[in-house]
Amino acid sequence: MNKFSKTSPTLSINHTDFEPMQFRPFILSIETKKSEPGDMAQLQIGVWLASQWKFLRWAVKKKLQKQRPAHNLDAITYEEDEEEGISTALSKLPFIPGIIIQGNSWKLVISTYTDGKTTLWSGSVFGKTESLLDIYAIVAGIRELAAWGRDIYLPWLKKYILKLE
């Protein structure tokens, strides 16, 4: 991760240059807002997740360029193959989750990336802080998202970005 971070535009494993997270991959993004009407929280997390997808696309492309043969004679064919390789790698990551906490409601959002476009899928409330049972639902939801990070995201990150062989 340190080697990759030194080459990224953010000097980080992430799409931000926030130094405490420099070598710790973002697995889950959370946007908090007071209980207020409007979609500002959804807009902000959508921009954040789109930025993450853009960074991941850049990182996959960088890895593919490092693997490019030095004696490549047909640059146009390579660029087409590179785009296909980027699309293939990104398609192996089905989504990136996020959470919007608005007032006492916790809502799951999912972002997907297809054909260069990020789509934000707004989910339903999966917990509230109004009762003990609702708080347990929040804890269960966060545990599932942590398992997704461990079982899906981190192996994908290691395979398609960090393993520079």
N, C-alpha and C positions, 0 to 999 in steps of 0.2 A: 504494500500500500504506500509506503514511503516513496518508493521509486516512481510509482504512478503519479503521486501527488506533486512531485517536483516538476512534472511535465504538463500538468493541467493548467488551464488559464486561471483557475482559482487557487492554485497551489494546495489543492485539497482533493479528497476522494469524492467530494460532493459538489453540487452546483452553487455553493456559496463559499465565501472565503472566511467564514466564521471560524476562527482559529481553534477553539475548543473541540470542534467537530472535524478537524482537518483529517484525522486518520480513522474516524468512526463513521461508517456509512449510515446515511439516513434510511431508516426502514419505515418510519411512520411520521407523517406530517400532521400537525394539529393546529387549527386556527380557532382562536377564542374571541368571542364577542359578547358584549352585554346583551341582554334580551331586548333586541330592537328589531323593528321590521326592516325588510329589505334583504337583498342578496349580497351584501358587501362581503360577508364571510366566505360565501361560495365563490365569489369573484376572486378574492385574494388567494384562497387555496387553489383555485383553478390556475391562476398565474404561476404560483409556486410549483405545482405539479407539472405544468407545461415546461417550466424551466428545468425541472429535473429530467424530464424526457429528452429535452434538447441536449442537456449535458451528457446523458447516457448515449445518445446518438453520436455525439462528438467523440466520446470515449471509445465506442465500438469502432468507429471509422479510424481513429488513431491506431488502434490495435491492428486492424486489417492493413493499414499502410505500413506498419512495422514488419508485417509478414510478407509484404509485397516482394516478389523476386527482383533482384537488382538488374537482371538482364531482360526485363519485360520489353518486348518490341512494340506491342500494340497498346498504347495508353488508353485509347477509347474503349477497347474491350475490357481492359482492367477496370476502368471507372464504372462500366456497366456491371461487372462482376462485383465490384466493391459495393455499389448500391444494393445489389441483390443480397450480399453478405450482411449488410447493415440491416436490411429489412428482415432477413431471416433471424438474425440474433435478437432484434427487438421483438419479433413475434413470439419468441420463446418466453418472454416476460409478459404474461397475460394482462396484468394490470399493476398499478401502484395505488395503494389505499391512502386515505386521509381521514381525519376526523374533524368535524366542526362541532365545537362546544358553544352553544348559544344559550345564554342563561343557564338553566339547569338541564337542558336537553343535549344529548350526545348523538350526533348523526354520522353515519358512515358515508363516505364518498369514495368513488372508485374512478381512477383515470386510466384511459386506454390510449394507445398510440397506433394509428393506422394511416398509412400513406402520407406521412409527414404531418398529421394533424392529431392533436390531443383532444380527447373528448372526456368531459367530466360527467360521470353518472352520479346523480344525487340519490342517495339511499334514504331509508327511513330512520327514524329515531330508534336506536338500539338500547337506550338507557336514559334514565333521568336521575337526578340527585334528590328526588322528592321522597323516596322511601328506601329502606334497606334492601328490599328485593330488587328494585331498579338499580341500585348501586352494585349489587352482585352481577346484574346483567352487564353493566359497564365493565366490570373486572373480567368477566368471561369473554366479552368481546375483545378487550385488549389482549388477553391471553391468546386468543385465536389469531389476532394480527401479529403478535410476537412470533407465534409458530410459523405463520406465513413468511415472515422475515427470515427466520432461521432455515426453513425447509425449501423455500422457493427463491427469495430475492438474493440472499447471500451466495448460494451456490451458482445462481445465474451470473452475479457480479464477478465472482471468481473465474468462471469459465469464459465469459465473453469479454471481460475487460481487464482483469488483473493478471491473468495467466498470460504473460507475454513471451511465449516460447515460439 
